[in-house]
Amino acid sequence: MNIFKVLASGRKSFPEELASAVLAWFLNPRMEHGLGFQFILEFISELAKSDPVLMEIKKDLIPRLRSEHDKDIKFDCMLECAVGTAFIDIVLGIENSAGTGDKWIISIENKIYDNSVTSGQLQREYEGLREKFKNGIIAMVYLVPTDSDVGAKEEFEGLRVRGQDKRVLVSWQKSVTGPSVAVAIQNILISEAKGAIDPIPEYTRHTLKALLSFIQNDFSGYEYERETSRSILNSLTEGEYSVNELNKKEAGFVGIQHGISGLLRLSAGELKARKFQFAKESMEGRQNWLKLEDFKKLVEWRLEGKVPEIRWDNRFPFDVIEKIVQDFQDKVFVGIRGGMDSLNQLGLEEINNRSWEIKSNQKSDEWISGNIFLQVIRAKKQNK
């Protein structure tokens, strides 16, 4: 059992506030997880991938930890910290070891979904922190689902910090070069397996493994539908209907295993033969449910080749993105951090293994039109 997937299997998505609370629990060395300072030290090591100066923070923890005076370490961990007119998900305070009274202030604004970016939020939080902690050195951490999330990258690039203050973009998912929570967790588990750190309590080890799996599965819960028990319906479902039967209905929501990705992966024959769960009650915001009108448009596209008037604002695996851009061409834009230069440098394997953000409007030069994106991919395949 994965407790995180259980909690994410309700009607609404897994809340970001709960993800922040879990992360803060691990980061706080005085919690009962038994990791001591190990998690925060590994987290800081990840931050230092972006700016090596941040390794200085570890110096304020490691010497006193080794001298067994950890009770003297002044460490604060605050959830929903109020600064000015903003609330920051997590704020950590670590006293400077020089004895000057200065602190490292690590501010963590947490996002686990692509569509939760708020324009200008980071700058407001920074100004509030700068006013509240006048003598602190602030490290603004923007924690986002993946480092290829272009919308989050644009918000991060808009943040301006002053003096010695730092800003760091961190991803929950694994990253090749940048800071990553998943990598921090993985490093702790590997270190324990090798005997490089003290043994981890069993419940903590399983919790870390469950969280890592949960992160890698995009914070998704258990699927409402199982291949081995297709007759078991969601409690809010009116019934199961074929595509033809759903076309006769006027309003509602359609349940599809794996959502839009699952729908677009079905062949024409499978679409016609499959029965889908249907609910009149609102399933807005619930994973794997589509509005009936959107379902109809997508089915018409897949069966009849008619490109629908639909607004894209999603993240999909490459095989799904490829199907979309083949038909939508310049009506959609694919996001990639670094724009065309980054896309040209990627190999086919990396392109296939990552998820891609797609929108119906171009927000910057880091959004590549579908037809250009497709041309680059085809050229890479030919040169393979």
Secondary structure, DSSP 8 states (H G I E B T S, - for coil): --HHHHHTTSSS---HHHHHHHHHHHH-TTSTTS-TTHHHHHHHHHHTTT-GGGGHHHHTTHHHHHTT-GGG--EEEEEEEEETTEEEEEEEEEE-TTSSS-EEEEEEEE--SGGG--TTHHHHHHHHHHHH-TT-EEEEEEEES-TT-HHHHHHHHT----TT-EEEEEESS--SSS-BHHHHHHHHHHHHHTTSS----HHHHHHHHHHHHHHHTTT----S--TT-TT---TT--EEE-HHHHHT--S-EEE-TTHHHHHHTS-HHHHHH--EEEESS--TT-TTEEEHHHHHHHHHHHHH--------EEEEEHHHHHHHHHHHGGG-EEE-TTHHHHHHH--HHHHHHSEEEEESS--STTEEEHHHHHHHHHHHHHT-
